[in-house]
Amino acid sequence: MNHEELPLDTDYGKLTFRIEQILKERGISKNQVCKALDIPRANFNRYCRDEFQRLDAGLICKLCWYLDIGVGELIEYVRPKDAAAQ
């Protein structure tokens, strides 16, 4: 099957952020991050809960810079069969 034939109604998985885990491991509060990066807390919480519709590249870059990590450490792709188990 080529990419042009992919069905639109198929579950392709999801992206999840590891923000909560990373902050906990480093002893950093959400308030510290929001203040340092000038991010509205409500928006930041949506990313922490994986309740986003679109990704904000600027926010992702800020988080990677602040936490000194790569995108792959911040965001994880969860395959459909794994997504249902979470």
C-alpha positions in Angstrom: 0.0 0.0 0.0 1.4 3.4 -0.9 0.9 6.5 1.2 -1.8 7.9 -1.1 -4.0 4.9 -0.2 -3.9 5.4 3.6 -7.5 5.3 5.0 -8.5 8.5 6.8 -10.4 6.8 9.6 -7.5 4.7 10.8 -5.9 5.2 14.3 -2.3 6.1 13.6 -1.4 6.4 17.3 -0.8 9.6 19.3 1.9 11.9 20.6 2.4 12.2 24.4 4.5 14.7 26.3 6.8 13.5 29.1 6.8 16.9 30.7 5.4 15.8 34.1 7.9 13.0 34.4 10.8 15.2 33.4 9.8 18.0 35.8 9.4 15.5 38.7 12.8 13.9 38.0 14.4 17.3 38.1 12.5 18.8 41.0 11.1 21.6 38.8 7.6 23.0 39.3 5.2 23.9 36.5 5.2 27.5 37.9 8.9 27.8 37.5 8.7 26.7 33.9 5.8 29.0 33.1 7.5 32.0 34.7 10.9 31.4 33.1 9.4 30.8 29.6 6.5 33.3 29.8 4.0 30.5 29.0 0.4 30.8 30.2 -0.2 28.1 32.8 -3.5 27.0 31.2 -1.8 26.3 27.9 1.1 24.5 29.6 -1.3 22.3 31.6 -3.0 21.2 28.3 0.4 19.9 27.1 1.1 18.2 30.4 -2.3 16.4 30.1 -1.9 15.6 26.4 -5.0 17.7 25.7 -3.7 19.6 22.7 -5.0 19.6 19.1 -2.0 21.2 17.4 1.6 21.4 18.5 3.2 24.8 19.1 6.7 24.6 17.6 7.8 27.7 19.6 6.7 26.2 22.9 8.4 22.9 22.1 11.6 24.7 21.3 11.4 26.7 24.5 10.8 23.6 26.6 13.7 21.7 24.9 16.0 24.7 25.5 14.9 25.2 29.1 15.2 21.5 30.0 18.3 21.0 27.8 16.8 18.0 26.0 16.0 16.9 22.5 12.5 16.7 21.0 12.6 12.9 21.2 13.1 13.1 25.0 10.2 15.5 25.4 7.6 13.9 23.0 6.9 10.2 22.6 5.0 8.5 19.7 2.6 5.8 21.0 1.5 3.3 18.5 -2.3 2.6 18.3 -2.2 -0.8 20.1 -0.1 0.8 22.9 -2.3 3.9 22.9 -5.4 1.9 23.8 -3.6 0.4 26.8 -2.8 3.8 28.3 
